[in-house]
Amino acid sequence: MKYSLIAIALAAMLAGCSSPATRDRLQIQDPTVLQTGFSATQSQAAGAVTPQWIAEYGGVKNATLLTTVQTRLNALGERKNNYFGAKAQCWLNAARDERSGHDGWGFVEEALVQADRLTASLETGQGLVVDNPALRTSATIRPDLWKQLMAAKTSPLFAQCQEAQRLTACSEVELMHAGHEAWTRDFNESQRLVDGVDRGMPGIGAALEACTPPAAPPVASPIPQKITLQADATFQFDRGDLAGMLPAGKTKLDQLVRDLQQAGDVTGIRVEGYTDRLGSDSYNRQLSVKRAATVKRYLERGGVKTPITASGHGKEDPVVQCNERDRRDLIDCLAPNRRVELNFARSSEQAPAPRSHMPAQSPQQ
């Protein structure tokens, strides 16, 4: 294998036969690659062989390393089914392709060493990095395609999408392979490889999209259609103000506030207060209004932004009918009638309207 500077110069001269349009489409980033004829440099910056490169790659036995790395990679089984395993395989494929074409520039050796390093990292589980190497025999081309590949690698779905990893890894290797052809001034062959990468880009996006986890099933709302707060457990006897609210009542309302923040589908709340039949109609009406308004105010102070109406209906719509003669027994029996009801409207429903048999009452807050 020879790495003649004369050969590099001859390749640069022959590049004059290539279409300038083809060369320009590659968007070559290395200005030395764009030099042709006798103006082409033969310096280290232009890719001339260095002693360091010879020390690292000069002793590579192509046929032997190609076989041994392929055998080791195959032996990894499922452990190679990821970005790094796919990249190692594609480096082997690129090396095999250039070797069959009798490439003598050094790309075969560089590709084999990359495959060997990736395989060794997979074997040990250490040293796995997604960065691409800077190769002496490969010029950077088509930065727009590199940008697209980087976007795929940084997608949050990339880590869970094996097919997208494979396509991305092999596209990166193929772009570097095309960069090698550009470095040798075979711009037509470079463009052919680039066209293949370009055509495959939509496949990476499709693979990532296919790995998108299915939408989570809708979570059942923690809010039922109606909640009933028993007045005896919510307020002190004969009280309806905030100071007269019992700890148990506050605990229930605090939980309701949290549930409303989680639900997200409640568009309206109707709060209605009720009393038992004992006492005057006027007193019962005022007490029921006061308790409903207090519950409304408590929810709003807790951070509920949903529109809330509050009204009181006194002794109307009793839940139970009681005929006990003993007053204490009668009071206990009528307890279910002393209540505050909260009715909830969902986004698919109309907002809860005040009861039609009397105007809604919402005292000043």
Sine and cosine of phi, psi and omega as CSV:
sin_phi,cos_phi,sin_psi,cos_psi,sin_omega,cos_omega
0.00,0.00,0.74,-0.67,-0.03,-1.00
-0.85,-0.52,0.56,-0.83,0.03,-1.00
-0.83,-0.55,0.89,0.45,-0.13,-0.99
-0.97,0.23,0.74,-0.68,0.11,-0.99
-0.91,0.41,-0.47,0.88,0.04,-1.00
-0.90,0.43,-0.63,0.78,0.01,-1.00
-0.89,0.45,-0.64,0.77,0.03,-1.00
-0.89,0.46,-0.67,0.74,0.00,-1.00
-0.91,0.42,-0.66,0.75,0.02,-1.00
-0.89,0.45,-0.64,0.77,0.04,-1.00
-0.89,0.46,-0.64,0.77,0.02,-1.00
-0.90,0.44,-0.59,0.81,0.04,-1.00
-0.93,0.38,-0.67,0.75,-0.04,-1.00
-0.94,0.35,-0.36,0.93,-0.01,-1.00
-0.89,0.46,-0.33,0.94,0.04,-1.00
-0.89,0.46,-0.33,0.94,0.02,-1.00
-0.98,0.17,-0.27,0.96,-0.01,-1.00
-0.98,0.21,0.42,-0.91,0.00,-1.00
-0.94,0.34,0.80,-0.60,0.07,-1.00
-0.85,0.53,-0.54,0.84,0.01,-1.00
-0.91,0.42,-0.64,0.77,0.03,-1.00
-0.90,0.44,-0.70,0.71,0.02,-1.00
-0.88,0.47,-0.66,0.75,-0.03,-1.00
-0.93,0.38,-0.54,0.84,0.01,-1.00
-0.91,0.42,-0.39,0.92,-0.02,-1.00
-0.97,0.25,-0.26,0.97,0.00,-1.00
0.79,0.61,0.76,0.64,-0.07,-1.00
-0.89,0.45,0.78,-0.63,-0.08,-1.00
-1.00,0.00,-0.37,0.93,-0.03,-1.00
-1.00,0.00,0.93,-0.38,-0.06,-1.00
-0.89,0.45,-0.44,0.90,-0.02,-1.00
-0.92,0.38,-0.46,0.89,0.01,-1.00
-0.94,0.33,-0.44,0.90,-0.01,-1.00
-0.98,0.19,-0.19,0.98,0.03,-1.00
-0.98,0.21,0.68,-0.73,-0.04,-1.00
-0.78,-0.63,0.24,-0.97,0.04,-1.00
0.89,0.45,-0.49,-0.87,-0.06,-1.00
-0.97,0.25,-0.12,0.99,0.05,-1.00
-0.99,0.14,-0.18,0.98,-0.01,-1.00
-0.92,0.39,0.72,-0.69,0.01,-1.00
-0.98,0.21,0.35,-0.94,0.03,-1.00
-0.80,-0.60,0.65,0.76,-0.08,-1.00
-0.99,-0.13,0.07,-1.00,0.06,-1.00
-0.89,0.45,-0.59,0.81,0.02,-1.00
-0.89,0.46,-0.49,0.87,0.00,-1.00
-1.00,0.07,0.01,1.00,0.06,-1.00
0.96,-0.26,0.29,0.96,0.03,-1.00
-0.91,0.41,0.49,-0.87,-0.04,-1.00
-0.92,0.40,0.67,-0.75,0.05,-1.00
-0.91,-0.43,0.33,-0.94,0.06,-1.00
-0.86,0.50,-0.57,0.82,0.02,-1.00
-0.90,0.44,-0.66,0.75,0.01,-1.00
-0.91,0.42,-0.68,0.74,0.02,-1.00
-0.87,0.49,-0.66,0.75,-0.02,-1.00
-0.90,0.43,-0.56,0.83,-0.06,-1.00
-1.00,0.07,-0.60,0.80,-0.12,-0.99
-0.90,-0.44,-0.30,0.95,-0.13,-0.99
-0.89,0.46,-0.48,0.87,-0.03,-1.00
-1.00,-0.03,0.12,0.99,-0.03,-1.00
-0.94,0.34,0.80,-0.60,0.08,-1.00
-1.00,-0.06,0.97,-0.23,-0.17,-0.99
-0.82,0.58,-0.83,0.56,-0.10,-1.00
-0.88,0.47,-0.68,0.73,-0.04,-1.00
-0.92,0.40,-0.74,0.67,-0.04,-1.00
-0.92,0.39,-0.60,0.80,0.02,-1.00
-0.86,0.51,-0.69,0.73,-0.02,-1.00
-0.94,0.33,-0.71,0.71,-0.09,-1.00
-0.94,0.35,-0.64,0.77,0.01,-1.00
-0.92,0.39,-0.64,0.77,0.03,-1.00
-0.89,0.46,-0.64,0.77,0.01,-1.00
-0.91,0.42,-0.69,0.72,0.01,-1.00
-0.91,0.42,-0.64,0.77,0.00,-1.00
-0.91,0.42,-0.69,0.72,0.02,-1.00
-0.88,0.48,-0.58,0.81,-0.04,-1.00
-0.93,0.37,-0.27,0.96,-0.01,-1.00
-0.96,0.30,-0.31,0.95,0.03,-1.00
0.86,0.51,-0.78,-0.63,-0.05,-1.00
-0.90,0.44,-0.40,0.91,-0.04,-1.00
-0.92,0.40,-0.27,0.96,0.00,-1.00
-1.00,-0.10,-0.03,1.00,-0.05,-1.00
-1.00,0.10,0.92,0.39,0.01,-1.00
-0.37,-0.93,-0.11,-0.99,-0.03,-1.00
-0.83,0.55,-0.70,0.71,-0.10,-1.00
-0.95,0.31,-0.65,0.76,0.05,-1.00
-0.91,0.41,-0.65,0.76,0.04,-1.00
-0.90,0.44,-0.63,0.78,-0.02,-1.00
-0.93,0.37,-0.65,0.76,0.05,-1.00
-0.87,0.50,-0.69,0.72,0.00,-1.00
-0.90,0.43,-0.65,0.76,-0.01,-1.00
-0.94,0.34,-0.52,0.85,0.12,-0.99
-0.91,0.42,-0.65,0.76,0.06,-1.00
-0.89,0.45,-0.66,0.75,0.02,-1.00
-0.89,0.46,-0.67,0.74,0.01,-1.00
-0.90,0.43,-0.67,0.74,0.04,-1.00
-0.89,0.46,-0.68,0.73,0.00,-1.00
-0.90,0.44,-0.63,0.77,-0.01,-1.00
-0.91,0.41,-0.74,0.68,-0.01,-1.00
-0.94,0.34,-0.54,0.84,0.03,-1.00
-0.92,0.40,-0.62,0.79,0.03,-1.00
-0.92,0.38,-0.43,0.90,0.05,-1.00
-1.00,-0.04,0.19,0.98,0.07,-1.00
0.86,0.51,0.66,0.75,0.06,-1.00
-0.92,0.39,0.79,-0.61,-0.02,-1.00
-0.89,-0.46,0.33,0.95,-0.08,-1.00
-1.00,0.05,-0.31,0.95,-0.04,-1.00
0.92,-0.38,-0.08,1.00,-0.02,-1.00
-0.92,0.38,-0.58,0.81,0.00,-1.00
-0.86,0.51,-0.72,0.70,0.00,-1.00
-0.90,0.44,-0.68,0.73,0.00,-1.00
-0.90,0.45,-0.68,0.74,0.00,-1.00
-0.91,0.42,-0.66,0.75,0.00,-1.00
-0.91,0.43,-0.65,0.76,0.01,-1.00
-0.91,0.42,-0.63,0.78,0.05,-1.00
-0.88,0.47,-0.69,0.72,0.03,-1.00
-0.89,0.45,-0.64,0.77,0.00,-1.00
-0.90,0.43,-0.68,0.73,-0.03,-1.00
-0.92,0.40,-0.68,0.73,0.02,-1.00
-0.90,0.43,-0.66,0.75,0.00,-1.00
-0.90,0.43,-0.68,0.74,0.02,-1.00
-0.89,0.45,-0.63,0.78,0.02,-1.00
-0.92,0.40,-0.61,0.79,0.06,-1.00
-0.92,0.40,-0.59,0.81,0.01,-1.00
-0.92,0.40,-0.60,0.80,-0.06,-1.00
-0.99,-0.13,-0.31,0.95,-0.07,-1.00
0.97,0.25,0.27,0.96,-0.02,-1.00
-0.79,-0.62,0.46,-0.89,0.08,-1.00
0.98,0.22,0.31,0.95,0.00,-1.00
-0.99,0.11,0.90,-0.43,0.02,-1.00
-0.76,-0.65,0.51,-0.86,-0.05,-1.00
-1.00,-0.02,-0.02,1.00,0.01,-1.00
-0.93,0.37,0.48,-0.88,0.05,-1.00
-0.99,-0.16,0.61,-0.79,-0.05,-1.00
-0.97,0.25,0.41,-0.91,0.14,-0.99
-1.00,-0.07,0.95,-0.32,-0.06,-1.00
-0.99,-0.13,0.58,-0.81,0.01,-1.00
-0.89,0.46,-0.58,0.81,-0.14,-0.99
-0.98,-0.18,0.35,0.94,0.00,-1.00
-0.69,-0.72,0.84,-0.55,0.04,-1.00
-1.00,0.00,0.51,-0.86,0.05,-1.00
-0.98,0.22,0.81,-0.58,0.00,-1.00
-0.74,-0.67,0.26,-0.97,0.06,-1.00
0.68,0.73,0.92,0.40,0.03,-1.00
-0.86,0.51,-0.40,0.92,0.03,-1.00
-0.92,0.40,-0.62,0.79,0.04,-1.00
-0.94,0.33,-0.61,0.79,0.06,-1.00
-0.88,0.48,-0.60,0.80,0.01,-1.00
-0.91,0.42,-0.64,0.77,0.02,-1.00
-0.91,0.41,-0.64,0.77,0.02,-1.00
-0.91,0.41,-0.62,0.79,0.04,-1.00
-0.91,0.42,-0.61,0.79,0.04,-1.00
-0.89,0.46,-0.63,0.78,0.04,-1.00
-0.91,0.42,-0.68,0.73,-0.03,-1.00
-0.92,0.39,-0.46,0.89,-0.02,-1.00
-1.00,-0.09,0.06,1.00,0.07,-1.00
-0.91,0.40,0.65,-0.76,0.04,-1.00
-0.89,0.45,-0.27,0.96,0.00,-1.00
-1.00,0.02,-0.22,0.98,-0.14,-0.99
-0.87,0.49,-0.67,0.75,-0.08,-1.00
-0.89,0.45,-0.42,0.91,-0.05,-1.00
-0.97,-0.26,0.09,1.00,-0.11,-0.99
-0.90,-0.44,1.00,-0.09,-0.09,-1.00
-0.89,0.46,-0.66,0.75,-0.03,-1.00
-0.92,0.40,-0.65,0.76,0.05,-1.00
-0.90,0.43,-0.59,0.81,0.06,-1.00
-0.89,0.46,-0.71,0.71,-0.01,-1.00
-0.89,0.46,-0.74,0.67,-0.03,-1.00
-0.90,0.44,-0.65,0.76,-0.01,-1.00
-0.92,0.39,-0.73,0.68,-0.01,-1.00
-0.85,0.52,-0.72,0.69,-0.04,-1.00
-0.95,0.32,-0.51,0.86,0.07,-1.00
-0.92,0.39,-0.60,0.80,0.04,-1.00
-0.90,0.43,-0.71,0.71,0.02,-1.00
-0.89,0.45,-0.66,0.75,-0.03,-1.00
-0.92,0.39,-0.56,0.83,0.06,-1.00
-0.92,0.40,-0.61,0.79,0.05,-1.00
-0.94,0.33,-0.56,0.83,0.09,-1.00
-0.89,0.45,-0.70,0.71,0.05,-1.00
-0.90,0.44,-0.57,0.82,0.07,-1.00
-0.90,0.44,-0.54,0.84,0.06,-1.00
-0.92,0.40,-0.69,0.73,0.01,-1.00
-0.89,0.45,-0.61,0.79,0.05,-1.00
-0.92,0.40,-0.62,0.78,0.00,-1.00
-0.89,0.46,-0.55,0.84,0.05,-1.00
-1.00,0.09,0.05,1.00,0.01,-1.00
0.95,0.31,0.32,0.95,0.13,-0.99
-1.00,-0.05,0.97,0.26,-0.12,-0.99
-0.92,0.39,-0.53,0.85,0.01,-1.00
-0.90,0.43,-0.71,0.70,0.02,-1.00
-0.92,0.40,-0.61,0.80,0.05,-1.00
-0.87,0.49,-0.70,0.72,0.00,-1.00
-0.91,0.42,-0.58,0.82,0.02,-1.00
-0.88,0.48,-0.70,0.71,0.02,-1.00
-0.92,0.39,-0.64,0.77,0.01,-1.00
-0.89,0.45,-0.64,0.77,0.01,-1.00
-0.86,0.51,-0.61,0.79,0.03,-1.00
-0.90,0.43,-0.65,0.76,0.04,-1.00
-0.91,0.42,-0.69,0.73,-0.02,-1.00
-0.87,0.49,-0.68,0.73,0.00,-1.00
-0.91,0.41,-0.48,0.88,-0.05,-1.00
-1.00,0.10,-0.18,0.98,-0.04,-1.00
-0.85,0.52,-0.70,0.71,0.02,-1.00
-0.86,0.51,-0.49,0.87,0.02,-1.00
-0.90,0.43,-0.55,0.83,0.03,-1.00
-0.92,0.40,-0.70,0.71,0.04,-1.00
-0.89,0.46,-0.65,0.76,0.02,-1.00
-0.91,0.42,-0.62,0.79,0.01,-1.00
-0.91,0.42,-0.66,0.75,0.04,-1.00
-0.90,0.43,-0.66,0.76,0.00,-1.00
-0.90,0.43,-0.61,0.79,0.01,-1.00
-0.92,0.40,-0.39,0.92,0.01,-1.00
-1.00,0.01,0.00,1.00,0.02,-1.00
-0.89,0.45,0.82,-0.57,-0.02,-1.00
-0.88,0.48,0.60,-0.80,0.01,-1.00
-0.87,0.49,0.50,-0.87,0.01,-1.00
-0.86,0.51,0.70,-0.72,0.00,-1.00
-0.90,0.44,0.64,-0.77,0.02,-1.00
-0.87,0.50,0.55,-0.83,-0.01,-1.00
-0.85,0.53,0.72,-0.69,0.00,-1.00
-0.98,0.18,0.76,-0.65,0.01,-1.00
-0.86,0.52,0.73,-0.68,-0.01,-1.00
-0.91,0.42,0.70,-0.71,0.03,-1.00
-0.97,0.25,-0.04,1.00,-0.05,-1.00
-0.98,-0.18,0.87,-0.49,0.08,-1.00
-0.96,0.27,0.02,-1.00,0.02,-1.00
-0.91,0.41,-0.57,0.82,-0.04,-1.00
-0.54,-0.84,0.62,-0.78,0.10,-0.99
-0.85,-0.52,0.73,-0.68,0.04,-1.00
-0.92,-0.38,0.83,-0.55,0.08,-1.00
-0.98,-0.20,0.88,-0.47,0.05,-1.00
-0.94,0.34,0.79,-0.62,-0.09,-1.00
-0.88,0.48,-0.59,0.81,-0.04,-1.00
-0.92,0.39,-0.40,0.92,0.02,-1.00
-0.99,-0.12,-0.10,1.00,-0.08,-1.00
-0.94,-0.33,-0.60,0.80,-0.05,-1.00
-0.81,-0.59,0.43,-0.90,0.17,-0.99
-0.92,0.39,0.33,-0.94,-0.04,-1.00
-0.84,0.54,0.77,-0.64,0.08,-1.00
0.91,0.42,0.35,0.94,0.01,-1.00
-0.89,-0.46,0.48,-0.88,0.05,-1.00
-0.60,-0.80,0.08,1.00,-0.02,-1.00
-1.00,-0.03,0.13,-0.99,-0.04,-1.00
-0.90,0.43,-0.62,0.79,0.00,-1.00
-0.92,0.40,-0.41,0.91,0.00,-1.00
-1.00,-0.04,0.14,0.99,0.01,-1.00
-0.98,0.18,0.70,-0.72,-0.02,-1.00
-0.98,0.19,0.44,-0.90,0.04,-1.00
-0.82,0.57,-0.62,0.79,0.00,-1.00
-0.90,0.44,-0.60,0.80,0.03,-1.00
-0.92,0.39,-0.67,0.74,0.03,-1.00
-0.90,0.44,-0.62,0.78,0.01,-1.00
-0.88,0.47,-0.69,0.73,0.01,-1.00
-0.90,0.43,-0.66,0.75,0.00,-1.00
-0.94,0.33,-0.56,0.83,0.06,-1.00
-0.89,0.46,-0.65,0.76,0.04,-1.00
-0.92,0.40,-0.60,0.80,0.03,-1.00
-0.90,0.45,-0.64,0.77,0.05,-1.00
-0.86,0.51,-0.71,0.71,0.01,-1.00
-0.90,0.43,-0.66,0.76,0.01,-1.00
-0.91,0.41,-0.62,0.78,0.02,-1.00
-0.91,0.42,-0.61,0.79,0.03,-1.00
-0.92,0.39,-0.50,0.87,0.00,-1.00
-0.99,0.13,-0.56,0.83,-0.12,-0.99
-0.91,0.42,-0.83,0.55,0.06,-1.00
0.97,0.22,-0.15,0.99,-0.04,-1.00
-0.94,-0.35,0.05,1.00,0.01,-1.00
-0.99,0.11,0.83,-0.55,-0.07,-1.00
-0.95,-0.32,-0.18,0.98,0.00,-1.00
-0.27,-0.96,0.53,-0.85,0.00,-1.00
-0.76,-0.65,0.76,-0.65,0.07,-1.00
-0.91,-0.41,0.88,-0.47,-0.01,-1.00
-0.97,-0.26,0.82,-0.58,-0.06,-1.00
-0.76,-0.65,0.79,-0.61,0.01,-1.00
-0.99,-0.16,0.55,-0.83,0.01,-1.00
-0.65,-0.76,0.45,-0.89,0.08,-1.00
-0.81,-0.58,0.03,-1.00,0.15,-0.99
-1.00,0.06,-0.10,-1.00,-0.09,-1.00
-1.00,0.05,-0.07,1.00,-0.02,-1.00
-0.98,0.21,0.64,-0.77,-0.04,-1.00
1.00,-0.08,0.12,-0.99,-0.04,-1.00
-0.97,0.25,0.39,-0.92,0.02,-1.00
-0.88,0.47,-0.66,0.75,-0.03,-1.00
-0.90,0.44,-0.70,0.71,-0.01,-1.00
-0.90,0.43,-0.71,0.71,-0.02,-1.00
-0.89,0.45,-0.63,0.78,0.02,-1.00
-0.89,0.46,-0.73,0.69,-0.01,-1.00
-0.89,0.45,-0.65,0.76,0.00,-1.00
-0.91,0.41,-0.66,0.75,0.00,-1.00
-0.92,0.40,-0.62,0.79,0.05,-1.00
-0.90,0.43,-0.69,0.72,-0.06,-1.00
-0.89,0.45,-0.69,0.72,0.00,-1.00
-0.92,0.40,-0.65,0.76,0.03,-1.00
-0.90,0.44,-0.68,0.73,0.00,-1.00
-0.91,0.41,-0.59,0.81,0.01,-1.00
-0.92,0.40,-0.67,0.74,0.05,-1.00
-0.89,0.46,-0.69,0.73,0.03,-1.00
-0.85,0.52,-0.74,0.67,-0.02,-1.00
-0.90,0.44,-0.62,0.79,-0.01,-1.00
-0.90,0.44,-0.67,0.74,0.02,-1.00
-0.90,0.43,-0.68,0.73,-0.02,-1.00
-0.91,0.41,-0.65,0.76,0.04,-1.00
-0.92,0.40,-0.43,0.90,0.04,-1.00
-0.98,0.21,-0.13,0.99,0.06,-1.00
0.94,-0.34,0.11,0.99,0.02,-1.00
-0.96,0.29,0.84,-0.54,-0.03,-1.00
-0.99,-0.16,-0.17,0.99,-0.01,-1.00
-0.90,0.44,0.67,-0.75,0.03,-1.00
-0.84,0.54,0.71,-0.70,-0.04,-1.00
-0.78,-0.62,0.73,-0.69,0.16,-0.99
-0.93,-0.38,0.52,-0.86,0.00,-1.00
-0.75,-0.66,0.70,-0.72,0.02,-1.00
-0.50,-0.87,0.37,-0.93,0.02,-1.00
-0.82,-0.57,0.61,-0.79,-0.11,-0.99
-0.80,-0.60,0.22,0.98,0.06,-1.00
0.83,0.56,-0.78,-0.63,-0.09,-1.00
-1.00,0.01,0.13,0.99,-0.04,-1.00
-0.91,0.40,0.34,-0.94,0.07,-1.00
0.75,0.66,0.85,0.53,0.03,-1.00
-0.91,0.41,0.55,-0.83,0.02,-1.00
-0.99,0.10,-0.59,0.80,-0.01,-1.00
-0.77,-0.63,0.40,-0.92,0.12,-0.99
-0.91,-0.41,0.76,-0.65,-0.08,-1.00
-0.78,-0.63,0.62,-0.79,-0.01,-1.00
-0.78,-0.62,0.35,0.94,0.00,-1.00
-0.88,0.48,0.64,-0.77,0.00,-1.00
-0.99,0.12,-0.60,0.80,0.02,-1.00
-0.95,0.31,0.79,-0.62,-0.09,-1.00
-0.88,0.48,-0.66,0.75,-0.02,-1.00
-0.89,0.45,-0.68,0.73,0.04,-1.00
-0.91,0.42,-0.60,0.80,0.00,-1.00
-0.92,0.40,-0.67,0.74,0.02,-1.00
-0.88,0.48,-0.69,0.73,0.01,-1.00
-0.90,0.43,-0.65,0.76,-0.02,-1.00
-0.92,0.40,-0.59,0.81,-0.04,-1.00
-0.99,0.17,0.03,1.00,-0.08,-1.00
-0.81,0.58,-0.66,0.75,-0.01,-1.00
-0.88,0.48,-0.39,0.92,0.01,-1.00
-0.97,0.26,-0.40,0.92,0.02,-1.00
-1.00,0.07,0.98,-0.21,-0.19,-0.98
-0.37,-0.93,0.27,-0.96,0.18,-0.98
-0.82,-0.58,0.84,-0.54,-0.01,-1.00
-0.97,-0.23,0.70,-0.72,0.07,-1.00
-0.89,-0.45,0.89,-0.46,0.02,-1.00
-0.96,-0.29,0.70,-0.71,-0.12,-0.99
-0.89,-0.46,0.72,-0.69,0.11,-0.99
-0.98,-0.22,0.63,-0.78,0.01,-1.00
-0.99,-0.14,0.15,-0.99,-0.05,-1.00
-0.89,0.47,-0.44,0.90,0.00,-1.00
-1.00,0.03,0.01,1.00,-0.04,-1.00
-0.90,-0.44,0.20,-0.98,0.13,-0.99
-0.97,0.23,0.47,-0.88,0.05,-1.00
-0.87,0.50,0.59,-0.81,-0.03,-1.00
-0.89,0.46,0.79,-0.62,-0.03,-1.00
-0.99,-0.12,0.45,-0.89,0.07,-1.00
-0.87,0.49,0.45,-0.89,0.03,-1.00
-0.86,0.50,0.62,-0.78,-0.15,-0.99
-0.97,0.23,-0.37,0.93,-0.11,-0.99
-0.98,0.17,-0.10,1.00,0.11,-0.99
-0.36,-0.93,0.49,-0.87,-0.02,-1.00
-0.90,0.43,0.53,-0.85,0.09,-1.00
-0.92,0.39,0.61,-0.80,0.01,-1.00
-0.85,-0.52,0.84,-0.55,0.01,-1.00
-0.72,-0.70,1.00,-0.04,-0.07,-1.00
-0.84,0.54,0.34,-0.94,0.09,-1.00
-0.83,0.56,0.71,-0.70,-0.03,-1.00
-1.00,0.00,0.00,0.00,0.00,0.00
